[in-house]
Amino acid sequence: MAYESYADFLNALENAEELIRIKEPIATELEITEIADREMKKPGGGKAIYIEKPTVNGEISSIPLVINTMGSNNRMAMALGADSVATVAAKLGSLVQAKPPTGFRDAMGLLSKALELRHARPKKVKNGPCKEVIHHFSTPQTQTDPWPIAPNIEKLQSTSKDPPTLLDLPILKCWPLDGGRFLTLPCVVTRDPDTGDRNLGMYRMQVYDDQSAGMHWQLQKVAARHGRRYYENGERMPVAVFLGGDPVYPFCATAPMPDGLDEFLLAGYLRSKSVEMIQCETCDLEVPANADIVIEGYIDTTEPLREEGPFGDHTGYYTLPEPYPVFHITAITHRKNAIYPATIVGIPPMEDFYMGSASVKLFLPIFQMNFPEITDIALPAEGTFHNLVFVSIKKTYPMQAFKIMHGLWGMGQMMFSKFIVVVDDFVDVHNTSEVLFHMCADTDPQRDSILTKGPADVLDHATSEIGIGSKLGIDATRKISGESFTRNWPPLIKMDEKIRASVDQRFSK
C-alpha cells in the first residue's frame, strides 16, 4: 500500500486509534521531548502524537509536528502498508530466495514476483506537491557551480516576501544539554560523483542559523564516502534533504541496504508503487514528489568543518561535540499544508527500537542467504541498536557459533556490534530473559568467549578512540565434540507432555 502523503498515513493511524492529538501549544524546546518520551516508554510504544500548535521560541508555528509515528509494531507495519512486519518480511524473503523454475507452476510464481518488481524503479515527474510553495535563497558563490541553476529562479524568488528558514520550522531541541535544535528525521539524498549512484540516508542535522546546519554523517556511512570524493576533487557537493511523504521513506533511509543499491528501489517495492521523483530547484538531485518539506543545498568542500553537538543520542548518553561538514541552504520547498515529522532518541525503549526491529526482520532472509544456519536475529532495546545482538542457529558442527560471529562482524552495520551472543535454534532470541538464562547456564567464560577488534560506532563514548573498539562474542550453544568439552550435556528440565495436557484439561476453568 502506498501513502500519497504523510497526512494520509496520519489519517490511517487516527482511524486505527493509534494517534492522539494535542491542541494546546507545546514548546519545541524540551517539552515535546518530555511528552514523547513518556509515551514511548509505555507498554507497546504508546501512541503517535500529533501536536497541532508547536511553538518555536514562544511563537506558534504554522506547521504542525508529529512524533512517534513508527513507535510500535502495529504502526511500523502500517508504515510499510501491511498487517504485520512479518508479512512484509515473508514477501521480501520469497523474492531474494527465489530459485530457477522447474515447472509451469514455479514459472508462474516467478513471473508474479517479477511483476511485483515493476514498481521498484523510481519514476521521474515534472510536478509534485512538494513544490506547492517554493522559496529560493541567495548564497555566496565561493565555487563554480557544478550544476545548472533552475531557469525559473527569478520567478520563484517573488513567491513570498517572508520565506521560511530553518528557524521557522518546528525543529526540536530535544534534551537540556543539546548544542541546539536538531532535525531528527531528515532523509538525506547524496550521489556518488564517480558512479552516479544515489544514496538515501538519515543523519541528524544541528541548526546553526537560518540557512545552515551541521551534517552529521559518520565516517563509515555511504554519504560520508560520497563526501570524501567531493573533498578530494575540491568540488561543491550537492545535498537534498526531505521530510514527510510516504512513511516508508525514513524506514528505507535507515535500512541496511548494500552500498550502491538505491534505497528508492526498496521503497517502490515495499509500497507496491514506483516512487515519483522530482528534480530539485537548485541542485542536481531528485527527491520524492510527495514529500512534505524539501531543503536543498550544498556542502562547500573548501570550508573548514564546524563543531557539531552535543546531542542526546540513542546510546542513552550525549554525543560530545565533533567537527562535521556544514550544509548551506539554497532553497526550501513544501506542501501548502506541510507536516513536520520528528523523533527523539535516548535511553531505550524509544521509537527507533521498533524501526530497527523491523529492519532486522525484513533483512533476515539476506543474512540467511549467507548463513543458512541462522534461524533468527534480535537487537534488544537495551543494546541501543547494534551494541547487543542475539543470534540463534541450527548447530551442526564444532565452532559454528564463532563462524557466525566473525561473519556478522563483516556485514555492513553489524561491524558496530559490541556483543554477539549465539544460542541454539530452540531459544527465542526476542525473549531477553531466555537468552540470558542460556548465556549464563551454557557457557564457560574462558572457553566460550572471544575478544577481537574492529570498527566502532563513532557515537560510542566508551571506546578509547573514536571509531575503533573491541568486540566480545559468546557461544551460548550446547557444546559438542570438538569444542574442548568431554562431559555429557544434560537435558533441560521439561514436564511430560501428557501431564501438561492433563493439568490443562482439569484446571482450565
N, C-alpha and C positions, 0 to 999 in steps of 0.2 A: 504494500500500500504506500502510495506517495502522498505526502502532505504538500499542498501548493503554497503554504505559508506557515510561519510559526504560529500565527493566530489559529489556523485550522487545527494544529496539534494541541494548542491550549484548550480549544473548544472540546476536542475529544477527551482531554483529561478531565475537564469540568463535567462533561456528560457522564463520565465514569466515576464521578465523585472522588477524583484524585487530585483536585486543585481547590485551594481556598483563596479567597480574595481579601485583601486588606485595603479598605477605602480611606483610612486616615493617613495623613502624611507620616512617612517614616524616613529617617535620615540615612543617606548612603554612607555616612561616616559612622561605622561600628554598629549602629542599631540594627540594620538589616542582617548583618552577620550574626548578631546575638539571637535574633528571631529564627533565622535559618538554621543555625547550629542546634538550637533546641529541637526544631522539627526533624532534622536529620538524625538526631540521636534517639528518636522514638523507635519502638519496635517496627521493623519492616521499612524504615526510612521515612515515615511520616507522609506528608502531602507536599505537592508542589505549591509554591506561594506566588501569587500574583499581586504585586504591590502597585496600586493604581497611581499613587502620588509620591514617588520617591523624591526626596529633597536633596539638593546639592548646595551646600553652604547656606542652608535655610530656605532656599528658593525651590518651589515645586517644579520638577522637570516636566516638560511636555511629553516625554517618552516614558511609558510605564516600564517597570522592571519585573522580571520573572526569575525565580530561582528554585533549585531542587526538582527540576522537571524530569530528571532521569534517576532520581534517588531512591528507586525501589525496583524490585524485579518486574513488577507489573508495568510501571511507567517506562522502564527500559525496553520491555517488549513492545509497548505501544509506540515508542520512538522508532523502533525498527519495523513498525507496521505489521506486527504479528501477535498471536495469542500468547506466545511464550518465546523466550530466548532459545529454548531447546528446539523449537520448531525451525527457527532460522538456522541454527547450528546443523540440524539434520539436512536441511536443504543445501547449505554450503558444503557440507561433508559429502553428500552424494555427488556433487559436482566435481570436487577435487579428487575424489576416489573413483571417478568413472573409468571403466575399462573398455577396451575394444569389444564391439558386439559379436556375439557368437550365434545369434539367430535373429529372426524378424522382431520378436518382442524386445530383445535387447537393443536392436537398432532403433525401434520406435521410442524407447526410453531415452536413448542417447540423443535422438532428434529433439525430443521435448526439452531436454536440458540445453541443447544448442539454441532453441527458440527463446529460452529464458535469457540467454546471454545477449540477445539483440538489444536489450535495454541497457547493457553495461556501458556502451560507448557514449561519452558526452556529446551533446548536440549544440552547435553554435546558433545563437539567435541574435537579432539586432536590437530588440526592445525587451524590457522586463520591468517588473515592479520595483526593483532595487534602484531604478533611475527616475522614479516619480518626482523626486526632489534632488537637484544637483547643485553642488557648491564647489567652486574651484578656488584654490588658494595660490597666490603668487609666492614663489620660492626663489631664493638666490641661486643663480646659475653658476655654481662653482666648478662644474664639469660640463663637458659637451654631452648633451643628452643623447643616449644610445637608442632612444625610441622616438617616434613622431608624436608630438602633442596633438590631441584631438582637434580637428579643424573647427569645431563649433565652440571652442573655449570662450571667445569673446561674448557669444550669446549666453553661455552658461554663467558667466560672471555677473550678469544682470538679473539672475533669477531670484536673488534675495538681497536685501540691504543689510541683513543681520545674519550672516551664515553661521551655522552651528560649528563649534570647535570641540576638541576633546573635553574642554571644561564645561560644555553644555550637556554632555551625555551623563546619564546617572551611573557613573563609574564608581565602584566601591572602594572605600578604604576599609579593608577587612578587619585588621587586628591592630591593637593600640601601638605597637612598635613598628608597623609597616612604614616604609620610606615615603609613602604617598598613596595615591589611588592606583589601582591595577585593573586592567581588563583581564578577566579571569577565564573567559570562554571564547577567545578570539580564534577564528580559523584563519591560518596564515598561509598564503599561497606564494611559492617561490618557484624558480625554474633554473635547472642546471644550464649554465651558459655554454657548455660544450656539447651536450647531447640534446638539449631542449626538453628533457624530461621534467614534468611538473611534479611538485610535491605539495601536499596539504598537511600541515602540522598544526599543533596547538602549543603556543609559547606565551607565557604571561607577559604583559606589557605595562610597565610603570609610566604613568603620565608625568612628563616633565613640565610641559606648558601647553598652551592651546594648540600647538602644531607639531609637537614632538613627543616621542615616548621611547622607553627602552625596549629592546627586542631581546628577550631572554631565551635565545636558543642555545642549548648546551652543546659542548664541543663534539659529542657523539651523535648529534641529531643531523638529519638529512639537510635541513635548511642551513645549518652551520657549515656543512661541507660545500653547499652551493655558495655560501658567502665567502669561504676561503678562496674559491676560484675567482670571484669578482675582486677580492683584495689583491690576489696575485696579478690579475690583469690590470689593476688600477682603474676599474670601471665602476660607475654608479650602478647599484643593484636595485632593480625594481621589486617592490613588495606590495602585495594587496592583502588586506585583512577584511573579513566579513563576519557578520554576526546574524544569527537567526536563519530564516528559511526552513527547509526540511530539517528536523532534529537529527536525521541520520548523518548530517554533515559533521557536527562536532564528534560524533562517535567514530566516524571514519578517520577524522583528523588524529585521534588518539590510538587508532588500531595499529597493531604491529605488522604493517604491510612491508614487504620486501622493498629495498631501495630501488627506485626506478619504475615501480609499478604505481600508476596513477590511482590515488585514493578515490577519485570521482568514478572510476570504473566500478569499484566496490559499492559506492553509493548508488549508482544506477542499478546494479544487480539487486541490492537489498530492497530498494524501493520499487522494483519492477517497472521502472520508467527512467528513460535517459535523463541525466541532469542537463538542463538547459543552461549553457554558459554564455555570458555576455562580455564583450570587450570592455576593459576599464577605460575611463576617460583620459587619464594622464599617464598611464604606463602600459607596457606591452604584456599584460597578463589578463586572464579571464577569471570571472567569478560567477557563482550561480545567480541566474537572473531573478530568482525568487527570494534572495537574501533580504533581510530587513535593513541592515546598515552595511555600507561598504566604505572602508577607509583606505585610500590609495596613497602611495608614497614611494620613498626610496631610502636606501642607506648610502651615505657618502663614504666611500672606502678611503678617502684621503683625510677623513676626520678622525680625531682620537676617540677611543672608546670612552664611555661615560659610566660612572659608578651607578649600579642598579641595586635596589634593595635598601634595607632588609625587607623580608616578606615572610609572613606566617605561612609555612608550606605544608604539603601533605605528609611530611615526615613528623609533624606534630611540634616541630621547632621552627624558629625563624631561620631562614636562609640569610646569611650575612652578606653585606654588600660586596659585589664583584663588578669588574668592568665588562660592559656589553655594548654592542652597536646601538646607534641612535636611529630611530625610524622617523623620517621627516614626512609630513603630510602634504600632499598636493591637491587632494580632493576628498570630499565626503559626499556620498550619495545615499539616499534612503527612501523607504516607502513613506507615503504620507502618514500612515498610521503605524509607524515602526514600533517594535517592541524590543527592549534591550534584555538579552538573556545573560545571566551571570551564574557563577557558582562560587563556593568558598571551599578551601581546603584547610586541614588542621588535624587535631587529634581524632583518630577514627572512632566510630564509623562515620563516613561522610558520603556525599553524593558520588564521589569518584570511585568508591568501592564497588558500586553496582555497575558502573561503566567498565571498570577493569574486569569484573567477573564475567560480564557479557563478552568481552574480547577474548578471554581465555576459553569460554565455551565455543565461540564461533571458530577459533583458530586451532582448537584441539585436533581436528582431523589432519591439519597440516603437520602438527607435531607427530601425530601417529603415522604419517607417511614416512617420516624419517626414523621414528622409533615405534614400530608396531606393538611392542610390548607394553607401551603406556596405555593404561585404562582410564585415567582421569588426572586432572591437574587442578589445584586450587591455590589462590593467593589470599590467605586470611586477612581480614581487615586490620588485625594487629600488626601485620607486616608492612603496612602502608605501601601497597602495591608489591613491588618486586623484592623487598627485603627478605621475605619469607615465602618459600614455595613448597607446597606439599605435592608429591607425585606418587601415584600408585601404579605398580607394574605387575604383569604376569611373569613371574621369575622362573627361568628355565635353566640357567647356568650360573656358575660362580662369578662373583664380582660384577654382575649385571647392573646392580644399583649404581656402582661407581661409573660405569659406562654412560648411564643416563645423566648423571650429574655433569660429567665433562661435556656431553653432547649439548645439554641445555645451556650451559655457560657459554657455548659457542654460537648460540642462536639469538640474533637481534638483541632486544632489550633484556633478554634473560641474562645477558652478561653482567647486569647490575645486581643480580640476586646474591644476597649475602649468605643466606642459609637455604639449603635444599635438603629436605627430608624425604627419603624414598621409603614407601611402605608396600606391603603386599596388596594384591588386587581386591581382596575382600574387605579392606579398610576403606571407610568413607572419608575421603580427604576433605570434604566440606564440613566434617564434624571435627573441629579442632581438638576437643577433649579426647576423641577416639585416637587421633593421630598421636597426641602427646602420650597417651597410655602406651601405645606400641613403641614410641621412641624411647620411653623410659624402661619398658619391660623387655624389649627385644634387642637391646644393644649393649655392647661392651665399649665404652667410650674410646679407648685406645685403638681397638681392632676395627671398629666400625665407623670411624670418622676420618676425614681427610681435610687438610688445610691447603689452600692454594691461593695464588694471587691473580689479579686481573683488573680490568677497568671497573671503576666505581661510579655511581651516580654523583655528579658534581653537587647535588643538593645534600649529600650525606655529610653531616658535620662531624661525624665520629672518625672518619679516615684521617690518617696522619698528613696526607697530601690530597689536594683536590683531584678528583677523577681517578685515583689509584687506591686500591684497597685489597683486602683479603676475603676469601670465601670459605665457608665451612659446609661440608657435605656429610650427611649422616645416613648410614644404611640401617634402616629400622625394619628390614625384611627378616623373615625367618632364615636362619643360616643353614647352609647345606655343605656337603663335602667339597673341599677345595677352598673353603673360606676360613681356614685355621680354626675350625670348630669340629671337635671329635666326639662330643657328647650327644645323647639323644635329645631331640627337641620335643618338649612336652606339648600335649594338646591343650587348646583353650578350653576353659570351663564352659560347658554348654548343656542346658537341660534337654532331656529326652523329648522328642517332638510329640510323642503320644501323651506324655504327661502334660505338656503345654496345651495341647488341644483339649484334653480332658478338663483341665482347670478353666480354660477359656469357656467351655460349654457350661460347666457347673456354676461359675461365678460371673457369667456375662451380665446378669442383672445388677 
